[in-house]
Amino acid sequence: MATTQSKQNGRKLFSRSRRQEQWVEITGYRVGVIQLDEPILIGSDAHVVGDVIAPKIQVAGLVHGSTAALDTTILPEGQVWGDIYTSQLQIEPGGKVRGWVCSLNEEAYQQLRLDGIVPEADPVQNDPDIPAEAKVTLRSNAQINVLRQLQNEAASALAARAELEESFDQRLQEVAGETAAKVNLLSEETHQLQTQLTEQQRALEAAQENLGVRETQFERQSDELAIARELLEERNTILDTLRQENETQVQTIADLQVKKAALEERLHNTELKVDDLNKRANSLEMALQANLTHSAEQEDALVRWQELAEATEKRATELETELRKLQFQAEENNRLLDMLQEQRRVMEKEWEKALEELESLRKKETEPLSESSTKLLARIDDMETQLTDMAALQVQVVDLESAIQEQEEQLLWYKASLQTSRHELDQLRQTNGEQTVKLAELEAGLIEQRSAVQKWQHRAEEVRNALQKRERALASLQDEREEMQEAVRHGRLQLEAHEAELERYLQEVHKQGKYLAEARNLLIDRDLALKKAQTKINKQAETIAEFKQVAGERIKQLQIDLGRTKQQLADATAVLARRQRH
């Protein structure tokens, strides 16, 4: 506690003195004379070997030599191993002085400062304050010189010892500090390396987990890629099938369009034929009406002929005389009739020949037609034949009318006989019956023709319906084609999207492969760095162990040297004691 209080007092005094004037502080180990015109402070960690000359001196450390100053202060734990020349001396508790103390005035100080040499002290002869009776020389000058030399040697030995102890302690502290610093540094580095190792292990574990996750993702993406490829192949197959179906439907549409054109042409031809048949039916109706009118007229004529026959019967007797003339005329008429019949047969042959030629021509023209068309043409031919027959009958009727007129004229003119008239009347009746039959046949043919026309109209309607169905089928096929094209386009878009997604998956897989390779390289580098750090830590531990061993050996050696020095100092002290006793 006293030492601590002395240190505090010294610091207070030093701080107070320094507030008043400027001081030069000496620290560390110094060898040689120190002479300054400013006040000097020997620091607590200072070790000065040599004389110190200054106006004011404060010693807080160790001085191995003499001091010369007007004001000298020995602070706590301050030591002066030598003589002190001063006009004012203050030794605080804990301060030590091992040497002579001599007074010094201003002039002596200035002379000493100019000379730069501190003289040897003579405490007995030079002190005016000591009474004369006290100035007794106890020892000779030789003894005093030896004593001073011994004191100087002892001071030098003590200074060397203190220096050695201080240097050893300082060096030991420095070595210990360096060692501790190295140990702390190595500990910190070890801690940092362990922390880095832990972090690297965590990072390694995280990287391994990430690697596992990435491998799982890679496997999943590989599976998804395989599934996508399979789906892509299926889509390609479906797309090829759709393309083939589209081509087939396009070909079907083209065929249907061709068939539609053919059916339209056929329908047009059929409509033309139906129009022709309608025109023919109308003409037949008109001819039939005319024939009916003519038949009515012929019936009226027959009635008149009957009346005329009755009148003729009445006049038969009158005409008998002219019978022979009429027979002659009948023979002439028979010849004429034979001639007409011969002409008729010739005309019939020519007509048959023409019909055969027409039939051959029609067969040539109508070979590619269907069976119904062939039947219709045959029916039309029959009707044309009937019309031709009707025309021939009309011609015959005209001929008959002309013949009747001629006969009437002949009867009028020649008053034909009743038999001839009856015969002609029978012929007329027969012709009328035949014409009636022919009219009935014509009516039946007209009905058949109408039914045929209706059938053809129905057929045309069916063809129209079929054509409309074909058109609807064509429209539906076109819609299906558009849907197929839309499906193909959608499939292409999906295919492009799948290809883009596949490309993105491949790029992602490539990136993940690179990242995995980089992660593996980083893990390898970290493992190598970890091994190097571990090796470095082991080497540093070995170095610290070796340094501790060397430091221990050095400390032991210094302890041995210190023991020897203490022994030598004890021996020197004993020698001095023996000399003092003698």
C-alpha positions in Angstrom: 0.0 0.0 0.0 2.9 2.4 0.8 4.6 1.7 -2.5 1.3 2.3 -4.4 0.7 5.5 -2.4 4.3 6.6 -3.2 3.7 5.9 -6.9 0.6 7.9 -6.8 2.4 10.8 -5.0 5.2 10.7 -7.5 2.8 10.8 -10.4 1.0 13.7 -8.8 4.3 15.5 -8.2 5.5 14.8 -11.7 2.2 15.9 -13.2 2.3 19.1 -11.1 5.9 19.9 -12.0 5.2 19.2 -15.7 2.3 21.6 -15.6 4.7 24.3 -14.5 7.6 23.7 -16.9 8.7 21.4 -19.8 10.5 18.2 -18.8 12.5 15.7 -20.8 11.5 12.2 -19.9 14.1 9.4 -20.2 12.7 5.9 -20.8 14.3 2.6 -21.5 17.9 1.6 -21.2 20.5 4.4 -21.7 24.3 4.2 -21.5 26.5 7.4 -21.3 26.5 10.9 -19.8 23.2 12.8 -20.1 23.6 16.6 -20.0 20.7 18.9 -20.8 19.6 22.4 -20.0 16.0 21.3 -19.4 14.7 19.4 -16.4 15.0 15.6 -16.7 12.6 12.9 -15.6 14.0 9.4 -15.3 11.0 7.3 -16.0 10.0 4.3 -13.8 10.9 2.0 -16.6 14.2 3.8 -17.4 17.6 2.3 -16.7 20.5 4.9 -17.1 24.2 3.9 -16.8 26.2 7.1 -16.6 26.2 10.6 -15.1 23.2 12.9 -15.4 23.6 16.7 -15.5 20.5 19.0 -15.6 19.0 21.9 -13.7 16.4 19.7 -12.1 16.3 15.9 -11.9 13.5 13.6 -10.8 14.4 9.9 -10.6 11.6 7.4 -10.8 13.7 4.7 -12.2 17.3 3.5 -11.8 20.5 5.6 -12.3 23.9 3.9 -12.2 26.1 7.0 -11.9 26.3 10.4 -10.3 23.8 13.2 -10.7 24.4 17.0 -10.7 21.5 19.3 -10.4 20.2 22.4 -8.5 17.1 20.4 -7.5 17.1 16.7 -7.1 14.1 14.5 -6.3 14.1 10.8 -5.7 10.5 9.6 -6.3 9.1 6.4 -4.8 11.0 3.3 -6.2 13.6 5.6 -7.7 17.2 4.5 -7.1 20.5 6.3 -7.6 23.6 4.2 -7.5 26.2 6.9 -7.2 27.0 10.3 -5.8 24.5 13.2 -5.8 25.6 16.8 -6.3 22.7 19.2 -5.6 21.7 22.3 -3.7 18.3 20.8 -2.8 17.5 17.1 -2.3 14.2 15.5 -1.7 13.9 11.7 -1.1 10.4 10.4 -1.0 9.5 7.3 0.8 10.6 4.3 -1.2 13.4 6.2 -2.8 17.0 4.9 -2.5 20.4 6.5 -2.7 23.6 4.4 -2.6 26.4 6.9 -2.7 27.7 10.2 -1.3 25.5 13.4 -1.2 27.4 16.6 -1.8 26.1 20.2 -1.8 26.3 22.2 -5.0 25.7 25.9 -5.5 24.8 27.8 -8.6 28.4 28.7 -9.6 29.7 25.2 -9.0 26.8 23.8 -11.0 27.5 26.2 -13.9 31.2 25.2 -13.8 30.3 21.5 -13.6 27.8 22.0 -16.5 30.5 23.7 -18.6 33.1 21.0 -17.8 30.6 18.1 -18.3 32.4 16.0 -15.7 31.1 15.1 -12.3 34.0 15.2 -9.7 34.6 12.6 -7.1 33.0 13.5 -3.7 35.0 14.2 -0.5 32.4 14.1 2.2 34.7 15.0 5.1 37.0 17.7 3.7 34.5 19.6 1.6 31.5 19.8 3.8 31.6 23.2 5.6 28.7 22.4 7.8 30.5 19.6 9.6 32.2 20.8 12.8 35.9 20.6 13.0 35.9 18.2 15.9 33.7 15.9 13.7 36.1 15.9 10.9 38.1 12.8 11.8 39.6 10.7 9.3 38.7 7.2 10.1 40.4 5.6 7.2 43.3 6.4 5.0 42.9 7.8 1.5 43.9 4.4 0.0 41.1 2.7 2.0 38.6 5.3 0.9 39.6 4.9 -2.7 39.4 1.1 -2.4 36.1 1.5 -0.7 34.8 3.8 -3.3 36.1 1.5 -6.0 34.4 -1.4 -4.3 31.3 0.7 -4.0 31.5 1.5 -7.7 32.2 -2.1 -8.6 29.3 -3.1 -6.3 27.1 -0.5 -7.9 28.2 -1.6 -11.3 27.5 -5.2 -10.3 24.2 -4.2 -8.8 23.5 -2.2 -11.9 24.5 -5.1 -14.1 22.4 -7.4 -11.9 19.5 -5.0 -12.1 20.1 -4.6 -15.8 20.4 -8.3 -16.2 17.3 -8.9 -14.1 15.4 -6.2 -15.8 16.6 -7.2 -19.3 15.9 -10.8 -18.4 12.5 -10.0 -17.0 11.9 -7.6 -19.9 13.1 -10.2 -22.4 11.2 -12.9 -20.5 8.1 -10.7 -20.5 8.7 -9.9 -24.1 9.2 -13.5 -25.0 6.3 -14.5 -22.8 4.2 -11.7 -24.3 5.3 -12.7 -27.8 4.7 -16.3 -26.9 1.3 -15.4 -25.4 0.6 -13.2 -28.4 1.6 -16.0 -30.7 -0.4 -18.5 -28.5 -3.3 -16.1 -28.6 -2.8 -15.5 -32.3 -2.5 -19.2 -32.9 -5.5 -19.8 -30.6 -7.4 -17.2 -32.5 -6.2 -18.6 -35.8 -7.1 -22.1 -34.5 -10.5 -20.8 -33.4 -10.9 -19.1 -36.7 -9.7 -22.2 -38.6 -12.0 -24.3 -36.4 -14.8 -21.8 -37.1 -14.0 -21.9 -40.8 -13.7 -25.7 -40.6 -17.1 -25.8 -38.9 -18.5 -23.4 -41.5 -16.9 -25.4 -44.2 -18.2 -28.6 -42.8 -21.7 -26.9 -42.5 -21.2 -25.6 -46.0 -20.0 -29.0 -47.1 -23.1 -30.6 -45.5 -25.3 -27.9 -47.0 -23.5 -28.5 -50.3 -24.0 -32.2 -50.0 -27.6 -31.7 -49.1 -27.9 -29.3 -52.0 -26.1 -31.8 -54.1 -28.5 -34.5 -53.1 -31.4 -32.2 -53.8 -29.9 -31.2 -57.1 -29.3 -34.9 -57.9 -32.9 -35.6 -56.9 -34.0 -32.7 -59.1 -31.8 -33.8 -61.8 -33.2 -37.3 -61.7 -36.8 -35.9 -61.5 -36.0 -33.6 -64.4 -34.5 -36.5 -66.3 -37.7 -38.5 -65.7 -39.7 -35.5 -66.7 -37.5 -35.1 -69.7 -38.0 -38.8 -70.7 -41.8 -38.4 -70.1 -41.7 -35.2 -72.2 -39.8 -37.0 -74.9 -42.3 -39.9 -74.9 -45.2 -37.3 -75.0 -43.4 -35.5 -77.7 -43.0 -38.8 -79.7 -46.7 -39.5 -79.1 -47.6 -36.0 -80.2 -45.4 -36.5 -83.3 -47.2 -39.8 -84.0 -50.6 -38.2 -83.4 -49.5 -35.3 -85.6 -48.4 -37.6 -88.4 -51.7 -39.5 -88.1 -53.6 -36.2 -88.2 -51.5 -35.2 -91.2 -52.3 -38.4 -93.0 -56.0 -38.1 -92.1 -55.9 -34.5 -93.2 -54.4 -35.6 -96.5 -57.0 -38.4 -96.8 -59.8 -35.9 -96.1 -58.4 -33.4 -98.5 -58.3 -36.2 -101.2 -61.8 -37.2 -100.2 -63.0 -33.6 -100.4 -61.4 -33.3 -103.8 -63.1 -36.5 -104.9 -66.4 -35.3 -103.5 -66.0 -32.0 -105.3 -65.4 -33.9 -108.5 -68.4 -36.1 -107.8 -70.4 -33.0 -106.9 -69.5 -31.4 -110.2 -70.5 -34.6 -112.0 -73.7 -34.8 -110.1 -74.5 -31.1 -110.8 -73.8 -31.7 -114.4 -75.9 -34.8 -114.4 -78.7 -33.0 -112.5 -78.5 -30.2 -115.0 -78.8 -32.7 -117.9 -81.6 -34.5 -116.1 -83.4 -31.2 -115.6 -83.0 -30.4 -119.2 -84.4 -33.9 -120.1 -87.3 -33.4 -117.6 -88.0 -30.0 -119.3 -87.9 -31.8 -122.7 -90.2 -34.5 -121.4 -92.5 -31.9 -119.9 -92.6 -30.1 -123.3 -93.3 -33.4 -125.0 -96.0 -34.3 -122.5 -97.6 -30.9 -123.1 -97.4 -31.4 -126.8 -98.8 -34.9 -126.4 -101.6 -33.5 -124.3 -102.3 -30.9 -126.9 -102.2 -33.6 -129.6 -104.5 -35.9 -127.5 -106.9 -33.0 -127.1 -106.8 -32.4 -130.8 -107.4 -36.1 -131.4 -110.3 -36.1 -129.0 -111.7 -33.1 -130.8 -111.1 -34.9 -134.1 -112.7 -38.1 -132.8 -115.8 -36.1 -131.7 -115.9 -34.6 -135.2 -115.5 -38.1 -136.7 -118.3 -39.4 -134.5 -120.5 -36.6 -135.7 -119.4 -37.5 -139.2 -120.3 -41.2 -138.5 -123.7 -40.1 -137.3 -124.1 -38.2 -140.5 -122.7 -41.1 -142.4 -125.3 -43.3 -140.7 -128.0 -40.9 -141.6 -126.6 -40.8 -145.0 -126.5 -44.6 -145.1 -130.1 -44.7 -144.2 -130.8 -42.3 -147.0 -128.5 -44.3 -149.1 -130.4 -47.5 -148.3 -133.5 -45.7 -149.3 -131.7 -44.9 -152.4 -130.1 -48.3 -152.8 -132.5 -49.2 -155.3 -131.7 -46.1 -157.1 -128.0 -46.8 -156.9 -128.1 -50.4 -158.0 -128.0 -49.2 -161.5 -124.9 -47.4 -160.9 -123.4 -50.3 -158.9 -121.4 -51.6 -161.7 -119.9 -48.2 -162.2 -119.1 -48.0 -158.6 -117.7 -51.5 -158.6 -115.4 -50.4 -161.4 -114.6 -47.4 -159.4 -114.1 -49.6 -156.3 -111.7 -51.7 -158.2 -109.9 -48.6 -159.0 -110.0 -47.6 -155.4 -108.7 -51.0 -154.4 -105.9 -50.6 -156.7 -105.3 -47.2 -155.2 -105.6 -48.6 -151.7 -103.2 -51.4 -152.5 -100.8 -48.8 -153.9 -101.3 -46.8 -150.7 -100.7 -49.9 -148.6 -97.6 -50.7 -150.6 -96.4 -47.1 -149.9 -97.3 -47.5 -146.3 -95.3 -50.7 -146.0 -92.4 -49.0 -147.7 -92.7 -46.1 -145.3 -92.9 -48.5 -142.4 -89.8 -50.2 -143.5 -88.0 -46.9 -143.9 -89.4 -45.8 -140.5 -88.2 -49.1 -138.9 -84.8 -48.6 -140.5 -84.7 -45.0 -139.3 -85.7 -46.2 -135.8 -83.0 -48.9 -135.8 -80.4 -46.3 -136.8 -81.8 -43.9 -134.2 -81.7 -46.7 -131.7 -78.1 -47.6 -132.6 -77.1 -44.0 -132.3 -78.9 -43.6 -129.0 -77.3 -46.8 -127.7 -73.9 -45.4 -128.7 -74.7 -42.1 -126.9 -76.3 -43.6 -123.8 -73.9 -46.5 -123.0 -72.3 -44.7 -119.9 -75.8 -43.9 -118.5 -77.3 -45.8 -115.6 -79.9 -48.4 -115.8 -82.7 -46.0 -114.9 -81.5 -43.6 -117.5 -81.4 -46.4 -120.0 -85.0 -47.4 -119.1 -86.0 -43.8 -119.3 -84.4 -43.4 -122.7 -86.1 -46.6 -123.8 -89.3 -45.3 -122.6 -88.7 -42.0 -124.3 -88.0 -44.0 -127.5 -91.2 -45.9 -127.1 -93.0 -42.7 -126.6 -91.3 -41.2 -129.6 -92.3 -44.3 -131.6 -95.8 -43.9 -130.3 -95.7 -40.2 -131.2 -94.4 -41.2 -134.7 -97.2 -43.7 -134.9 -99.5 -41.0 -133.9 -98.1 -38.8 -136.5 -98.4 -41.6 -139.0 -102.0 -42.1 -137.8 -102.6 -38.5 -138.1 -101.3 -38.7 -141.6 -103.4 -41.7 -142.2 -106.3 -39.9 -140.7 -105.6 -37.0 -143.0 -105.4 -39.4 -145.8 -108.5 -41.1 -144.7 -110.2 -37.8 -144.4 -109.1 -36.9 -147.8 -110.1 -40.3 -149.0 -113.5 -39.9 -147.2 -113.9 -36.5 -148.8 -113.0 -38.1 -152.1 -115.4 -40.9 -151.4 -118.0 -38.4 -150.3 -117.3 -36.5 -153.5 -117.4 -39.8 -155.3 -120.6 -40.7 -153.5 -121.9 -37.3 -154.2 -120.6 -37.4 -157.6 -120.9 -41.0 -158.4 -123.6 -42.0 -155.8 -121.7 -45.0 -154.7 -123.5 -48.1 -153.9 -124.8 -48.9 -150.4 -122.5 -51.9 -150.1 -119.4 -49.9 -150.7 -120.7 -47.3 -148.3 -121.3 -50.0 -145.7 -117.9 -51.4 -146.3 -116.4 -48.0 -146.0 -118.6 -47.4 -142.9 -117.3 -50.6 -141.4 -113.8 -49.5 -142.2 -114.5 -46.1 -140.7 -115.9 -47.8 -137.6 -112.9 -50.1 -137.4 -110.6 -47.1 -137.9 -112.5 -45.2 -135.2 -112.1 -48.2 -132.9 -108.4 -48.4 -133.7 -108.1 -44.7 -133.1 -109.9 -45.0 -129.8 -107.6 -47.8 -128.8 -104.7 -45.8 -129.9 -106.0 -42.8 -128.0 -106.4 -45.0 -124.9 -102.9 -46.2 -125.5 -101.7 -42.6 -125.9 -103.5 -41.7 -122.7 -101.9 -44.6 -120.9 -98.6 -43.6 -122.4 -99.2 -40.0 -121.3 -100.0 -41.2 -117.8 -96.9 -43.3 -117.9 -95.0 -40.4 -119.2 -96.3 -38.2 -116.4 -95.4 -40.9 -113.9 -92.0 -41.1 -115.5 -91.7 -37.4 -115.3 -92.7 -37.5 -111.7 -90.2 -40.3 -111.2 -87.5 -38.3 -112.8 -88.6 -35.3 -110.8 -88.4 -37.4 -107.7 -85.1 -38.8 -108.9 -83.9 -35.2 -109.5 -85.2 -34.3 -106.0 -83.3 -37.3 -104.6 -80.2 -36.2 -106.5 -80.7 -32.7 -105.1 -81.0 -34.1 -101.6 -78.0 -36.4 -102.2 -76.2 -33.4 -103.5 -77.2 -31.3 -100.5 -76.1 -34.2 -98.3 -72.8 -34.3 -100.2 -72.6 -30.6 -99.7 -73.3 -30.9 -96.0 -70.8 -33.8 -95.8 -68.4 -31.6 -97.7 -69.0 -28.7 -95.3 -68.7 -31.1 -92.3 -65.5 -32.4 -93.9 -64.3 -28.9 -94.4 -65.1 -28.1 -90.8 -63.4 -31.3 -89.7 -60.5 -30.3 -91.9 -60.4 -26.9 -90.3 -60.6 -28.5 -86.9 -57.9 -30.9 -87.9 -55.8 -27.9 -89.1 -56.5 -26.1 -85.8 -55.6 -29.3 -84.0 -52.4 -29.6 -86.1 -51.6 -26.0 -85.4 -52.3 -26.4 -81.7 -50.2 -29.6 -81.8 -47.4 -27.7 -83.5 -47.7 -24.9 -80.9 -47.6 -27.5 -78.1 -44.7 -29.3 -79.8 -42.8 -26.0 -80.0 -43.7 -25.3 -76.4 -42.5 -28.8 -75.4 -39.4 -28.3 -77.5 -38.8 -24.9 -75.7 -39.4 -26.5 -72.3 -37.1 -29.4 -73.2 -34.4 -26.9 -74.3 -35.0 -25.0 -71.0 -34.7 -28.3 -69.1 -31.5 -29.1 -70.9 -30.1 -25.7 -70.1 -31.1 -26.0 -66.5 -29.6 -29.5 -66.3 -26.4 -28.1 -67.9 -26.3 -25.2 -65.4 -26.9 -27.6 -62.5 -24.1 -29.9 -63.9 -21.8 -26.9 -63.9 -22.9 -25.9 -60.4 -22.4 -29.4 -59.1 -18.9 -29.5 -60.7 -18.1 -26.1 -59.1 -19.5 -27.3 -55.8 -17.4 -30.4 -56.0 -14.3 -28.4 -56.9 -15.1 -26.0 -54.0 -15.5 -28.9 -51.6 -12.2 -30.4 -52.8 -10.4 -27.0 -52.4 -11.9 -26.5 -48.9 -10.8 -30.0 -47.9 -7.3 -29.2 -49.1 -7.4 -25.9 -47.3 -8.7 -27.6 -44.2 -5.9 -30.2 -44.4 -3.3 -27.4 -44.9 -4.7 -25.4 -41.9 -4.7 -28.6 -39.8 -1.1 -29.2 -40.8 -0.2 -25.5 -40.1 -1.9 -25.8 -36.7 0.0 -28.9 -35.9 3.3 -27.2 -37.0 2.5 -24.2 -34.9 1.7 -26.4 -31.9 5.0 -28.1 -32.4 6.8 -24.7 -32.7 5.1 -23.5 -29.5 6.1 -26.7 -27.7 9.7 -26.3 -28.9 9.7 -22.6 -27.9 8.4 -23.4 -24.5 11.1 -26.0 -24.1 13.8 -23.6 -25.3 12.4 -20.8 -23.0 12.3 -23.2 -20.0 15.9 -24.2 -20.7 16.9 -20.5 -21.1 15.0 -19.6 -17.9 16.8 -22.4 -16.0 20.2 -21.1 -17.4 19.4 -17.5 -16.4 18.4 -18.8 -12.9 21.7 -20.6 -12.6 23.6 -17.4 -13.8 21.5 -15.3 -11.4 22.4 -17.7 -8.5 26.1 -17.5 -9.5 25.9 -13.6 -9.6 24.2 -13.6 -6.2 26.9 -15.8 -4.9 29.6 -13.6 -6.3 27.8 -10.5 -4.8 27.6 -12.3 -1.4 31.3 -13.1 -1.6 32.1 -9.5 -2.5 29.9 -8.3 0.4 31.7 -10.7 2.7 35.0 -9.5 1.5 34.0 -5.8 2.1 32.8 -6.7 5.5 36.0 -8.4 6.3 37.9 -5.5 5.0 35.8 -3.1 7.1 36.5 -5.2 10.2 40.2 -5.0 9.5 
